[in-house]
């Protein structure tokens, strides 16, 4: 029950930050991927099954409030959650440099998968928000390192 409450709080916080930053900095391409940070954080602690299920849920929430096709983010975040949980079992990602590289690669893979799905369904190019979307893996990785260390240091929402 505690894990469910922590996950729900993480999803709600990600949703609120998406809304607030979307209103403050109007851009069709968000710079931070908060839902993916929640997915990666809990997948690191609980494994690939929870990561995949949480990825599906968060992706569908993200799709419900976006203007794109319903399911693109759901599929790409499902794969991100599964990979985060599976790879974290195989390698140690506890140091800040490793977690930065880990988050960067996962967000990059998610972005490429999303672009592939979009181009497969539509004949037009995806909306890249003036190129800001290409900085999303880097910005999200920096934010993730900071947040993960903060949460672990103060034992906030430690899964």
ChimeraX attribute file (.defattr): number of C-alpha atoms within 10 A of each C-alpha:
attribute: neighborCount
match mode: 1-to-1
recipient: residues
	/A:1	6
	/A:2	9
	/A:3	13
	/A:4	10
	/A:5	11
	/A:6	16
	/A:7	19
	/A:8	13
	/A:9	14
	/A:10	20
	/A:11	22
	/A:12	14
	/A:13	15
	/A:14	20
	/A:15	17
	/A:16	13
	/A:17	16
	/A:18	18
	/A:19	12
	/A:20	12
	/A:21	14
	/A:22	15
	/A:23	10
	/A:24	8
	/A:25	10
	/A:26	11
	/A:27	15
	/A:28	15
	/A:29	18
	/A:30	19
	/A:31	21
	/A:32	22
	/A:33	21
	/A:34	22
	/A:35	25
	/A:36	27
	/A:37	24
	/A:38	25
	/A:39	30
	/A:40	31
	/A:41	25
	/A:42	24
	/A:43	29
	/A:44	23
	/A:45	16
	/A:46	17
	/A:47	20
	/A:48	26
	/A:49	16
	/A:50	19
	/A:51	30
	/A:52	27
	/A:53	19
	/A:54	27
	/A:55	29
	/A:56	24
	/A:57	20
	/A:58	25
	/A:59	23
	/A:60	20
	/A:61	18
	/A:62	22
	/A:63	17
	/A:64	15
	/A:65	11
	/A:66	12
	/A:67	9
	/A:68	14
	/A:69	13
	/A:70	16
	/A:71	17
	/A:72	21
	/A:73	27
	/A:74	24
	/A:75	21
	/A:76	25
	/A:77	34
	/A:78	28
	/A:79	21
	/A:80	31
	/A:81	33
	/A:82	25
	/A:83	22
	/A:84	25
	/A:85	24
	/A:86	19
	/A:87	16
	/A:88	21
	/A:89	16
	/A:90	8
	/A:91	9
	/A:92	10
	/A:93	17
	/A:94	13
	/A:95	10
	/A:96	15
	/A:97	12
	/A:98	14
	/A:99	20
	/A:100	21
	/A:101	17
	/A:102	19
	/A:103	26
	/A:104	20
	/A:105	16
	/A:106	21
	/A:107	24
	/A:108	19
	/A:109	18
	/A:110	22
	/A:111	20
	/A:112	13
	/A:113	19
	/A:114	19
	/A:115	17
	/A:116	14
	/A:117	17
	/A:118	18
	/A:119	13
	/A:120	10
	/A:121	10
	/A:122	10
	/A:123	8
	/A:124	9
	/A:125	9
	/A:126	13
	/A:127	13
	/A:128	14
	/A:129	14
	/A:130	10
	/A:131	10
	/A:132	13
	/A:133	20
	/A:134	16
	/A:135	14
	/A:136	20
	/A:137	24
	/A:138	20
	/A:139	15
	/A:140	21
	/A:141	25
	/A:142	19
	/A:143	17
	/A:144	25
	/A:145	20
	/A:146	13
	/A:147	14
	/A:148	19
	/A:149	15
	/A:150	12
	/A:151	14
	/A:152	12
	/A:153	10
	/A:154	9
	/A:155	10
	/A:156	11
	/A:157	17
	/A:158	14
	/A:159	17
